Amino acid sequence: MLLVGLTGGIASGKSTAASHLAALGAVVVDADRLSREVLEPGTPGLAAVVREFGPAVLQESGALDRAALARLVFSDDDARSALEGIVHPAVARAFEARVAAAPQDAIVVHDVPLLVENGLAPRYHLVLVTHAPEAERVRRAVSERGMDSEAVERRIAAQASDQERAAVADVFLDTSAGPAHTRAALERLWSERLVPYEANVRERRAVEGDSGRLDPAAAARLAARIRHLGGDLVAGIDHPAPPGEDDTDGTDGTDGVDLVVRVVVGVSSARRAGGPHPVSTVRDRLHEGGFPRLPAGVDGEGGHLHGSADPGREARIRVGTA
């Protein structure tokens, strides 16, 4: 299974991308739709909201009065935090249920408008960001949605910037050439990257190719995913300079390695009880999470190297102690 995070600003072509990925065979999960579903009548989520905010947030039909709730939380940080404490866990559980129900070889696309703003990018194997110039986005929102241009500009200003989205994007899809061009680009992405990526993740297979060539932005994205997988066992992650830049004699042991993961080694309760070594735990998590182990002997040091399952992003990752 492959988890893809899909995001983009207002009128950036995200809905077009989600629709076409679904047509190609993806299991698309709409975060906004989930947030509505978990507050429908009869749900534990709505019951919790009523307990927190009172019956004034209900319509006569028993459905949530979203306008009334919005008025309560708009300028009250504590109220907004309380609402998020109800909705976010419920949405997370609903998403996990959708993922659990999907086929083992599914490509699950999570359509999340605020993916960047909420720092969710490291949770996915790949992040796809749809993009178009601001003037084109304003034109689309005005002509296709009937919105006021100033309102659109305010929405754009309140959302993550293009630079912030680009920083987390494994694929930055320009949709300005129109739907036909966007669909063609998505079909190439599907067949050339997403389908083989899913198979590689499922079969724990690393791609072969050059290493030691990650640019800083790509290295930062992979490092964030590794930190997410490794949790508090990861003390730090280094991105060595490519051979020939800072290492003149090639004796630092990082030739051909893109990232060096430093693992915390302490006397944890698990180790006292005879549990696995922290390095083994981190390596297991990487192996399961899209960074398969490479065979022992590839690095000449007992097989502490991992690769990437992503056909579009070869990498070599060494795991060791801090």
C-alpha positions in Angstrom: 0.0 0.0 0.0 1.1 3.5 -0.8 0.0 6.6 1.1 -0.1 9.8 -1.0 -0.8 13.2 0.5 -2.6 15.6 -1.9 -2.8 19.3 -1.2 -3.0 22.7 -2.9 -4.4 26.1 -2.5 -7.8 27.3 -3.5 -8.5 26.8 -7.2 -5.1 25.2 -7.7 -6.6 22.1 -9.5 -6.6 19.8 -6.5 -10.1 18.6 -7.0 -9.3 17.8 -10.7 -6.3 15.8 -9.6 -8.2 13.9 -6.9 -11.0 13.0 -9.4 -8.6 11.8 -12.1 -6.5 9.8 -9.6 -9.7 8.1 -8.5 -10.5 7.3 -12.1 -7.0 5.8 -12.5 -7.7 3.5 -9.5 -6.7 5.3 -6.4 -8.6 5.1 -3.2 -9.2 8.8 -2.5 -10.1 9.9 1.0 -11.3 13.5 1.3 -10.3 15.0 4.7 -13.0 17.7 4.5 -15.7 15.0 3.9 -14.4 13.0 6.8 -14.6 16.1 9.1 -18.3 16.4 8.2 -19.0 12.7 8.5 -17.6 12.5 12.1 -20.1 15.2 13.2 -23.2 13.8 11.6 -26.3 13.0 13.8 -25.8 9.9 15.9 -22.0 10.0 15.9 -19.9 10.1 19.0 -18.2 13.2 17.6 -21.5 15.2 17.5 -22.4 14.0 21.0 -19.0 15.3 22.3 -19.5 18.6 20.6 -22.9 19.0 22.2 -21.5 18.1 25.6 -18.7 20.7 25.2 -20.7 23.6 23.7 -24.3 22.9 24.6 -27.5 22.2 22.6 -27.4 25.7 21.0 -25.1 24.2 18.3 -27.8 21.9 17.0 -30.5 22.6 14.4 -34.1 21.6 15.1 -33.5 18.5 13.0 -30.7 17.4 15.4 -28.0 18.1 12.8 -25.0 20.3 13.6 -25.6 24.1 13.1 -22.1 24.8 11.7 -22.7 28.5 11.6 -23.6 28.6 15.3 -20.6 26.6 16.1 -18.3 28.8 14.0 -19.5 31.9 15.9 -18.6 30.2 19.2 -15.1 29.3 18.3 -14.2 32.1 15.8 -12.5 34.4 18.4 -12.1 32.0 21.3 -8.8 30.1 21.2 -9.8 27.8 24.1 -13.1 26.9 22.4 -11.3 26.3 19.1 -8.8 24.1 20.8 -11.6 22.1 22.5 -13.3 21.6 19.1 -10.1 20.5 17.5 -9.5 18.1 20.4 -12.8 16.4 19.4 -12.7 16.6 15.7 -9.0 15.8 14.9 -8.9 12.5 16.7 -12.2 11.4 15.2 -11.1 12.3 11.7 -7.8 10.4 12.3 -9.7 7.3 13.4 -12.0 7.6 10.4 -9.0 7.9 8.0 -7.3 4.9 9.6 -10.5 2.9 9.2 -10.6 3.8 5.5 -6.9 2.8 5.1 -7.5 -0.5 6.9 -10.5 -1.3 4.6 -8.5 -0.6 1.4 -6.8 -3.5 -0.5 -3.3 -4.3 0.4 -2.0 -3.1 -3.0 -4.0 0.2 -2.9 -2.7 3.6 -3.7 -4.5 5.7 -1.0 -4.7 9.4 -1.8 -5.5 11.6 1.2 -6.9 14.9 -0.1 -6.0 17.4 2.7 -6.4 21.1 2.1 -4.3 22.1 5.2 -1.7 19.4 4.9 1.2 21.9 5.0 -0.4 24.1 7.6 -0.8 21.2 10.0 2.6 19.7 9.4 1.3 16.4 8.0 3.7 15.8 5.1 6.1 13.3 6.8 3.2 10.8 7.3 3.0 10.0 3.6 5.2 8.1 1.2 4.8 10.9 -1.3 3.3 14.4 -1.3 1.7 15.8 -4.4 1.0 19.6 -4.5 -1.1 21.1 -7.2 -0.1 24.6 -8.2 -1.1 27.5 -10.5 0.0 31.2 -10.6 -2.1 33.4 -8.3 -3.7 35.3 -11.1 -4.9 32.0 -12.7 -6.3 30.8 -9.4 -8.2 34.0 -8.8 -9.6 33.8 -12.4 -10.8 30.2 -11.8 -12.4 31.0 -8.5 -14.3 34.0 -9.9 -15.4 32.4 -13.2 -16.0 28.8 -12.0 -17.2 29.3 -8.4 -18.7 32.8 -8.6 -16.4 34.1 -5.8 -15.4 37.7 -5.3 -11.8 38.3 -6.4 -10.9 40.1 -3.1 -12.3 37.2 -1.1 -10.2 34.8 -3.1 -7.1 36.9 -2.6 -7.7 36.9 1.2 -8.1 33.2 1.2 -4.8 32.8 -0.7 -3.0 35.1 1.7 -4.3 33.1 4.7 -3.1 29.8 3.3 0.4 28.3 3.1 2.6 30.1 0.6 3.8 28.6 -2.7 7.3 28.3 -1.1 6.0 26.4 1.9 4.1 24.0 -0.2 7.0 23.5 -2.6 9.2 22.6 0.4 7.2 19.5 1.2 6.3 18.6 -2.4 7.8 15.4 -3.9 5.7 16.3 -7.0 4.8 20.0 -7.7 2.2 19.8 -10.4 1.6 22.9 -12.4 -2.0 22.9 -13.5 -2.0 26.2 -15.4 -2.1 24.6 -18.8 -5.6 23.2 -18.2 -7.3 20.0 -17.2 -6.2 17.9 -20.2 -2.5 18.7 -19.5 -3.0 18.0 -15.8 -4.7 14.6 -16.5 -1.8 13.6 -18.9 0.8 14.5 -16.2 -1.1 12.5 -13.6 -1.3 9.5 -15.9 2.5 9.6 -16.3 2.9 10.0 -12.6 0.6 7.0 -12.0 2.2 4.6 -14.3 5.8 5.6 -14.0 6.1 6.3 -10.3 3.1 5.6 -8.1 2.3 2.1 -9.3 5.9 0.8 -9.1 6.4 2.7 -5.8 3.5 0.9 -4.2 4.8 -2.5 -5.4 8.2 -1.6 -4.0 6.8 -0.6 -0.6 4.7 -3.8 -0.4 7.5 -6.1 -1.5 10.2 -4.2 0.6 12.3 -3.6 -2.5 14.7 -0.6 -2.9 15.2 1.0 -6.3 18.7 0.8 -7.9 20.4 3.9 -9.1 22.9 6.7 -8.2 23.3 7.8 -4.6 24.9 10.6 -2.8 23.1 13.1 -5.0 20.1 14.3 -3.0 19.6 18.1 -3.1 19.1 19.8 0.2 15.3 20.1 -0.2 14.8 16.4 -1.1 17.1 15.4 1.7 15.0 17.5 4.2 11.8 15.7 3.0 13.3 12.3 3.4 14.8 13.2 6.8 11.4 14.4 8.0 9.8 11.0 7.0 12.6 9.1 8.7 12.1 11.1 11.9 8.4 10.4 11.8 9.1 6.7 11.4 11.9 6.5 14.0 10.2 8.7 16.6 12.2 9.6 19.6 14.8 6.9 18.9 16.3 9.2 16.2 18.8 11.5 17.7 19.7 13.3 14.5 20.0 13.0 10.7 23.0 14.3 8.7 23.1 15.0 5.0 26.8 14.5 4.0 28.2 16.6 1.2 28.5 14.7 -2.1 31.9 13.1 -2.6 34.4 15.7 -3.8 32.9 18.7 -2.2 34.1 18.7 1.4 35.7 15.3 1.6 39.0 15.5 -0.3 40.4 12.1 0.6 37.2 10.0 0.8 38.0 8.7 4.3 34.9 10.0 6.2 32.8 6.9 5.5 30.0 8.8 3.8 30.8 8.3 0.2 27.7 7.4 -1.7 25.5 7.9 1.3 22.7 10.5 1.2 21.6 10.5 4.8 23.2 9.3 8.1 20.6 8.4 10.8 22.0 8.6 14.3 20.0 6.5 16.8 19.7 7.1 20.5 21.2 4.2 22.4 20.3 4.1 26.1 19.2 1.6 28.8 15.6 1.6 27.8 13.0 -0.5 29.6 12.7 -2.6 26.4 16.4 -3.3 26.4 16.5 -4.1 30.1 13.7 -6.6 29.4 15.7 -8.2 26.6 14.0 -6.2 23.8 15.5 -5.3 20.5 18.4 -2.9 20.1 17.2 0.7 19.2 19.1 0.5 15.9 17.3 -2.7 15.0 14.0 -1.1 15.9 14.6 2.0 13.7 15.8 -0.2 10.9 12.7 -2.3 11.1 10.5 0.8 11.0 12.4 2.1 7.9 12.2 -1.2 6.2 8.4 -1.3 6.7 7.9 2.4 5.9 9.3 2.7 2.4 13.1 2.6 3.0 14.0 -1.1 2.5 17.1 -2.7 3.9 19.9 -3.2 1.4 21.7 -6.6 1.4 24.6 -7.0 3.9 27.9 -6.3 2.3 26.6 -3.5 0.0 28.3 -0.9 2.3 31.0 -3.2 3.5 30.0 -2.6 7.1 27.6 -5.3 7.9 24.5 -4.1 6.1 23.4 -0.9 7.9 22.3 0.7 4.6 18.8 1.3 3.5 17.5 2.4 0.1 14.4 4.1 -1.2 11.3 2.4 -2.6 10.5 5.5 -4.6 11.4 5.1 -8.3 11.6 8.9 -8.6 13.9 9.4 -5.7 16.9 7.0 -5.2 18.7 7.3 -1.9 21.1 5.6 0.3 20.6 5.9 4.1 23.0 4.6 6.8 21.7 3.8 10.2 24.0 3.8 13.2 24.4 5.0 16.8 24.6 8.6 17.9 
